[in-house]
Amino acid sequence: MRRRYGIVPAVLAYLALTACGGGSGGSTVGTDTTAGNCGGSCATPAAFLSVADVEQIIAQAVGEANALGVGATIAVVDRVGNVLAVFRMSAQTVQIATATDSNGVALISSGLEGIMLPVAGVPMATLDDQAAIAKAITGAYLSSEGNAFSTRTANQIVQDHFNPGEDNQPGGPLFGVQFSQLACSDFTLAFNGGAADAGPKRSPLGLSADPGGFPLYQTGTVVGGVGVISDGRYGADADISDTDRSNDELIALAASFGFGAPTNRRADRITLDGKTLRFSDVDFADLTSDPNGATFANLTLADGGLIAVPGYTVGVVETGTAFGTSISGIRADNDVDFLGQDAFVFVDNANQLRFAPMAGTDGGLTTGEVRSILSEALAVAERSRAQIRRPLGDIARVTISIVDTNGVVLGIVRSRDAPVFGADVSLQKARTASLLSSAAAADFLNGLPDAKYIETTDVATGVVTSVVLGDYVGALRAFLGLPTALADGAIAFSDRAGGNLSRPFYPDGIESGPAGPLSKPAGQWSPFSTGLQLDLVINAVLQHVLFVAGVGLPDVGGNCAGVELADDLSSAIATPTPLLAANGIQIFPGSVPIYRGNTLLGGIGVSGDGVDQDDMIAFLGLHNAGTLLGTVNNAPVSMRADQLTPMNVRLRYVQCPQAPFVDSAEDNVCDGK
């Protein structure tokens, strides 16, 4: 039985990733045809969205919406998530995701589904602006000079099966990525009320997979993204075997005219596990309007206007930043910490390093060890064949993060042209591996406030279900048959292992099996309610959504865990909480814990260019640094999670690609290490 998702307004806000299926071959009309051989080096100080560009993008979207006879909300962002404008044609009630079975019968409410924001005396919040921003950020963050991914692509790669609707297939390769780039993250930045500044910025709803979000290109390089919502639905399609005609997607595609992704970089030219990815179910030939005739100056009050969105834009059109320059928040390392490597780093508005290598706050890793692990992992990436980039044979482009056992960031470095989403995600992965491998995990989870689910459409009588975070500890212990798991530090968990335990089926994808102990069970799981991953952050996400909607709560701080949310949503208190999961956790592969002997020192996370590549770069980078230094190493084999066989099925630790390097035919590169 397949689930269908529709949305209903209000907290819907969160739902992140989802979309409907289909896919078109791709016309070159309206696309950026100057890509040439761009493979990561086409970004220049001259490549950015000007005010005139943003206005043109909006005008093209409004023209298509008028031709279709619908109102739309349109958001435009630059490559690092600065919101350059939000234009609302008419106020919409955006619905929050509600799961139904094939007969239209509602399933059990879970997580973000069925939420209607029961705030007494406050009318239903309008969340169209947040939905449009999330879509635009997704298009920009998932794309690079080597790949163009849309929110429709995102839908395909985050569900319980890959492809969605194909029974007994493993979960999507980026299962769980929707709950990243969160507003409560200590990595992503808030809008400061002025002009666009150093990014990357946060998303109000995490990443989105609702059709209607595309990347924007100039001269072969990503300069931003556009997101549109017009249909009052922010949902997911669990069956991508058909082709849908989405007004959101048509309007967003019209908006991208002249800034469209190069045809040879689109998702529908890229395969994963032998399956072609989806980009769009419509093409420029399907448009009702002629984008060539659209001009911003000809828009009238009847067409709508620019709006302010608290925490994102003051209601004017801004100029985008040039990616790779200091004002974008990402620039070249210039051989400061990574001599002779094509390394890029994160900087603040004063062009000062945000995450220079440093020693652990727990007395573990030294500055030199952190620098060496980052450098060796980057060196592995520079030799590795990319999984999701074109042209074929290009090297992997990733972000690499290291944390200590307190969750403190000890260093972050990235490859040239790595997709922006991988920065926050790599940090989530590093923290997840360190947290689950530690002896502090059980106490940490047991000490967090209950997650709050709002399960009513009556704004006067909100009914709240409290989810006890500590229940996941007991479930994991019972599932593994280890009564002291997460409290004794005896097991080293990678993100691949933790992800195995976070799927709605165990083994992954096999529908006859039980749910993993960190997942919601069948009938409650959806892309909007994954289990522990969401429950750790749901209170903070709700707080931010309500803040942006103007309900009266303050904005969130820089820690996604530890928010105590009142049952009536009238208050939110951030309790003092360690940084162990400050930007949330991640549940798809690409991390390993770091050890000295059998002593845990922290974690390394990698994200950006295929999950097997992420695994390999983290694992081999740490191994190579250990060989060089003789002081750090991967977990002893006897401690690794792949020594466990719950349900008589072995957990996975890492999975490395076959013959992964561009400069040698070496195979089985992770064996025996």
ChimeraX attribute file (.defattr): number of C-alpha atoms within 10 A of each C-alpha:
attribute: neighborCount
match mode: 1-to-1
recipient: residues
	/A:1	8
	/A:2	14
	/A:3	22
	/A:4	19
	/A:5	25
	/A:6	18
	/A:7	24
	/A:8	23
	/A:9	25
	/A:10	28
	/A:11	31
	/A:12	31
	/A:13	33
	/A:14	32
	/A:15	30
	/A:16	35
	/A:17	34
	/A:18	29
	/A:19	29
	/A:20	30
	/A:21	27
	/A:22	19
	/A:23	23
	/A:24	13
	/A:25	14
	/A:26	21
	/A:27	12
	/A:28	15
	/A:29	14
	/A:30	21
	/A:31	23
	/A:32	22
	/A:33	19
	/A:34	13
	/A:35	21
	/A:36	12
	/A:37	13
	/A:38	18
	/A:39	21
	/A:40	18
	/A:41	13
	/A:42	18
	/A:43	22
	/A:44	13
	/A:45	11
	/A:46	11
	/A:47	19
	/A:48	22
	/A:49	27
	/A:50	15
	/A:51	16
	/A:52	14
	/A:53	17
	/A:54	24
	/A:55	23
	/A:56	22
	/A:57	29
	/A:58	29
	/A:59	25
	/A:60	25
	/A:61	31
	/A:62	32
	/A:63	25
	/A:64	26
	/A:65	25
	/A:66	16
	/A:67	14
	/A:68	15
	/A:69	10
	/A:70	16
	/A:71	20
	/A:72	31
	/A:73	32
	/A:74	34
	/A:75	32
	/A:76	36
	/A:77	34
	/A:78	33
	/A:79	36
	/A:80	30
	/A:81	34
	/A:82	31
	/A:83	34
	/A:84	27
	/A:85	28
	/A:86	29
	/A:87	27
	/A:88	24
	/A:89	21
	/A:90	16
	/A:91	15
	/A:92	20
	/A:93	18
	/A:94	27
	/A:95	26
	/A:96	28
	/A:97	31
	/A:98	26
	/A:99	27
	/A:100	18
	/A:101	14
	/A:102	11
	/A:103	9
	/A:104	11
	/A:105	10
	/A:106	15
	/A:107	15
	/A:108	15
	/A:109	22
	/A:110	23
	/A:111	28
	/A:112	31
	/A:113	30
	/A:114	27
	/A:115	27
	/A:116	23
	/A:117	28
	/A:118	26
	/A:119	20
	/A:120	14
	/A:121	8
	/A:122	13
	/A:123	11
	/A:124	19
	/A:125	21
	/A:126	20
	/A:127	27
	/A:128	32
	/A:129	29
	/A:130	27
	/A:131	33
	/A:132	32
	/A:133	35
	/A:134	35
	/A:135	39
	/A:136	34
	/A:137	38
	/A:138	37
	/A:139	32
	/A:140	33
	/A:141	29
	/A:142	25
	/A:143	33
	/A:144	31
	/A:145	27
	/A:146	32
	/A:147	28
	/A:148	34
	/A:149	27
	/A:150	35
	/A:151	34
	/A:152	34
	/A:153	31
	/A:154	32
	/A:155	32
	/A:156	33
	/A:157	25
	/A:158	25
	/A:159	29
	/A:160	30
	/A:161	26
	/A:162	23
	/A:163	25
	/A:164	24
	/A:165	19
	/A:166	16
	/A:167	15
	/A:168	16
	/A:169	16
	/A:170	23
	/A:171	26
	/A:172	21
	/A:173	22
	/A:174	20
	/A:175	28
	/A:176	30
	/A:177	26
	/A:178	26
	/A:179	31
	/A:180	27
	/A:181	34
	/A:182	29
	/A:183	29
	/A:184	28
	/A:185	27
	/A:186	22
	/A:187	24
	/A:188	22
	/A:189	21
	/A:190	23
	/A:191	21
	/A:192	11
	/A:193	12
	/A:194	10
	/A:195	18
	/A:196	24
	/A:197	23
	/A:198	25
	/A:199	28
	/A:200	25
	/A:201	28
	/A:202	30
	/A:203	31
	/A:204	28
	/A:205	30
	/A:206	26
	/A:207	33
	/A:208	38
	/A:209	31
	/A:210	34
	/A:211	37
	/A:212	30
	/A:213	41
	/A:214	36
	/A:215	37
	/A:216	33
	/A:217	31
	/A:218	24
	/A:219	20
	/A:220	29
	/A:221	32
	/A:222	33
	/A:223	26
	/A:224	34
	/A:225	35
	/A:226	36
	/A:227	39
	/A:228	35
	/A:229	33
	/A:230	27
	/A:231	19
	/A:232	20
	/A:233	23
	/A:234	34
	/A:235	30
	/A:236	33
	/A:237	24
	/A:238	25
	/A:239	19
	/A:240	21
	/A:241	15
	/A:242	10
	/A:243	15
	/A:244	17
	/A:245	15
	/A:246	19
	/A:247	23
	/A:248	26
	/A:249	27
	/A:250	27
	/A:251	34
	/A:252	33
	/A:253	32
	/A:254	30
	/A:255	33
	/A:256	29
	/A:257	22
	/A:258	21
	/A:259	27
	/A:260	27
	/A:261	34
	/A:262	27
	/A:263	20
	/A:264	19
	/A:265	23
	/A:266	26
	/A:267	26
	/A:268	22
	/A:269	19
	/A:270	24
	/A:271	14
	/A:272	13
	/A:273	8
	/A:274	7
	/A:275	11
	/A:276	14
	/A:277	24
	/A:278	28
	/A:279	30
	/A:280	33
	/A:281	22
	/A:282	21
	/A:283	20
	/A:284	21
	/A:285	12
	/A:286	12
	/A:287	17
	/A:288	16
	/A:289	22
	/A:290	15
	/A:291	24
	/A:292	13
	/A:293	9
	/A:294	21
	/A:295	17
	/A:296	17
	/A:297	9
	/A:298	8
	/A:299	15
	/A:300	9
	/A:301	7
	/A:302	8
	/A:303	18
	/A:304	17
	/A:305	16
	/A:306	19
	/A:307	18
	/A:308	14
	/A:309	18
	/A:310	15
	/A:311	18
	/A:312	27
	/A:313	23
	/A:314	20
	/A:315	17
	/A:316	16
	/A:317	22
	/A:318	24
	/A:319	20
	/A:320	29
	/A:321	31
	/A:322	24
	/A:323	27
	/A:324	20
	/A:325	17
	/A:326	22
	/A:327	20
	/A:328	26
	/A:329	26
	/A:330	26
	/A:331	20
	/A:332	20
	/A:333	20
	/A:334	14
	/A:335	12
	/A:336	10
	/A:337	17
	/A:338	20
	/A:339	11
	/A:340	10
	/A:341	16
	/A:342	16
	/A:343	23
	/A:344	22
	/A:345	26
	/A:346	26
	/A:347	23
	/A:348	17
	/A:349	14
	/A:350	10
	/A:351	16
	/A:352	13
	/A:353	18
	/A:354	16
	/A:355	17
	/A:356	19
	/A:357	22
	/A:358	18
	/A:359	20
	/A:360	24
	/A:361	16
	/A:362	13
	/A:363	10
	/A:364	17
	/A:365	24
	/A:366	15
	/A:367	15
	/A:368	13
	/A:369	21
	/A:370	26
	/A:371	22
	/A:372	22
	/A:373	29
	/A:374	27
	/A:375	23
	/A:376	22
	/A:377	28
	/A:378	28
	/A:379	20
	/A:380	22
	/A:381	30
	/A:382	23
	/A:383	17
	/A:384	25
	/A:385	24
	/A:386	25
	/A:387	25
	/A:388	24
	/A:389	27
	/A:390	23
	/A:391	17
	/A:392	13
	/A:393	13
	/A:394	19
	/A:395	25
	/A:396	29
	/A:397	30
	/A:398	30
	/A:399	33
	/A:400	34
	/A:401	32
	/A:402	34
	/A:403	34
	/A:404	29
	/A:405	28
	/A:406	20
	/A:407	26
	/A:408	21
	/A:409	27
	/A:410	24
	/A:411	27
	/A:412	27
	/A:413	29
	/A:414	30
	/A:415	24
	/A:416	23
	/A:417	25
	/A:418	24
	/A:419	27
	/A:420	28
	/A:421	24
	/A:422	27
	/A:423	28
	/A:424	26
	/A:425	31
	/A:426	28
	/A:427	34
	/A:428	34
	/A:429	36
	/A:430	34
	/A:431	37
	/A:432	32
	/A:433	31
	/A:434	35
	/A:435	29
	/A:436	23
	/A:437	32
	/A:438	26
	/A:439	20
	/A:440	18
	/A:441	21
	/A:442	21
	/A:443	13
	/A:444	20
	/A:445	21
	/A:446	16
	/A:447	14
	/A:448	19
	/A:449	21
	/A:450	22
	/A:451	25
	/A:452	23
	/A:453	23
	/A:454	24
	/A:455	21
	/A:456	17
	/A:457	18
	/A:458	14
	/A:459	17
	/A:460	14
	/A:461	12
	/A:462	20
	/A:463	17
	/A:464	17
	/A:465	16
	/A:466	14
	/A:467	17
	/A:468	18
	/A:469	21
	/A:470	18
	/A:471	14
	/A:472	19
	/A:473	24
	/A:474	18
	/A:475	15
	/A:476	19
	/A:477	15
	/A:478	15
	/A:479	16
	/A:480	15
	/A:481	14
	/A:482	11
	/A:483	14
	/A:484	16
	/A:485	22
	/A:486	26
	/A:487	18
	/A:488	14
	/A:489	20
	/A:490	19
	/A:491	22
	/A:492	31
	/A:493	30
	/A:494	35
	/A:495	31
	/A:496	28
	/A:497	25
	/A:498	26
	/A:499	24
	/A:500	29
	/A:501	24
	/A:502	27
	/A:503	32
	/A:504	30
	/A:505	26
	/A:506	22
	/A:507	23
	/A:508	22
	/A:509	22
	/A:510	17
	/A:511	18
	/A:512	10
	/A:513	13
	/A:514	17
	/A:515	23
	/A:516	23
	/A:517	27
	/A:518	24
	/A:519	26
	/A:520	21
	/A:521	17
	/A:522	13
	/A:523	15
	/A:524	19
	/A:525	22
	/A:526	28
	/A:527	29
	/A:528	27
	/A:529	23
	/A:530	27
	/A:531	25
	/A:532	26
	/A:533	19
	/A:534	23
	/A:535	23
	/A:536	26
	/A:537	25
	/A:538	26
	/A:539	28
	/A:540	30
	/A:541	27
	/A:542	27
	/A:543	28
	/A:544	26
	/A:545	26
	/A:546	24
	/A:547	17
	/A:548	22
	/A:549	22
	/A:550	15
	/A:551	18
	/A:552	14
	/A:553	19
	/A:554	15
	/A:555	19
	/A:556	23
	/A:557	16
	/A:558	19
	/A:559	26
	/A:560	26
	/A:561	31
	/A:562	26
	/A:563	27
	/A:564	20
	/A:565	21
	/A:566	13
	/A:567	18
	/A:568	17
	/A:569	23
	/A:570	15
	/A:571	13
	/A:572	20
	/A:573	16
	/A:574	18
	/A:575	13
	/A:576	11
	/A:577	16
	/A:578	14
	/A:579	22
	/A:580	26
	/A:581	30
	/A:582	25
	/A:583	30
	/A:584	31
	/A:585	30
	/A:586	34
	/A:587	30
	/A:588	29
	/A:589	32
	/A:590	33
	/A:591	39
	/A:592	34
	/A:593	35
	/A:594	33
	/A:595	23
	/A:596	18
	/A:597	13
	/A:598	17
	/A:599	16
	/A:600	25
	/A:601	23
	/A:602	31
	/A:603	32
	/A:604	36
	/A:605	36
	/A:606	37
	/A:607	33
	/A:608	30
	/A:609	24
	/A:610	23
	/A:611	24
	/A:612	19
	/A:613	28
	/A:614	31
	/A:615	28
	/A:616	27
	/A:617	31
	/A:618	34
	/A:619	31
	/A:620	23
	/A:621	26
	/A:622	29
	/A:623	23
	/A:624	22
	/A:625	23
	/A:626	21
	/A:627	12
	/A:628	13
	/A:629	14
	/A:630	11
	/A:631	13
	/A:632	25
	/A:633	27
	/A:634	26
	/A:635	26
	/A:636	15
	/A:637	12
	/A:638	13
	/A:639	16
	/A:640	23
	/A:641	23
	/A:642	20
	/A:643	15
	/A:644	18
	/A:645	13
	/A:646	15
	/A:647	14
	/A:648	8
	/A:649	11
	/A:650	15
	/A:651	23
	/A:652	21
	/A:653	24
	/A:654	24
	/A:655	19
	/A:656	20
	/A:657	20
	/A:658	13
	/A:659	15
	/A:660	24
	/A:661	21
	/A:662	16
	/A:663	11
	/A:664	10
	/A:665	9
	/A:666	11
	/A:667	13
	/A:668	12
	/A:669	15
	/A:670	16
	/A:671	8
	/A:672	6
	/A:673	13
